[in-house]
Amino acid sequence: MSSDSQKFADPRWTSQVTDEMMEAIKAKAVDGKVTCPVLRKFAEDTGVAYKVAGAAADMAGVRVHNCDLGCF
């Protein structure tokens, strides 16, 4: 996959993403990135699946890093 390729956005998850989620994730990001533990906690605190939180980060243009579990 080249760096020019768009990441596939699964409609099962993207359809559940809200503008508020994307803004909250952007607010947690530092230099356009958020750590995996921060995004997992966001998902747990808001009651959404990890895949939904990951889709929200993707849609917000926020990259997930330091991911140990491969959830995102």
Buried (B, 14 or more C-beta within 10 A) or exposed (E): EEEEEEEEEEEEBBEBBEEEBBEBBBEBBEEEBBBBEBBBEBBEEBEBEBBBBBBBBBBBEBEBEEBEEEBB
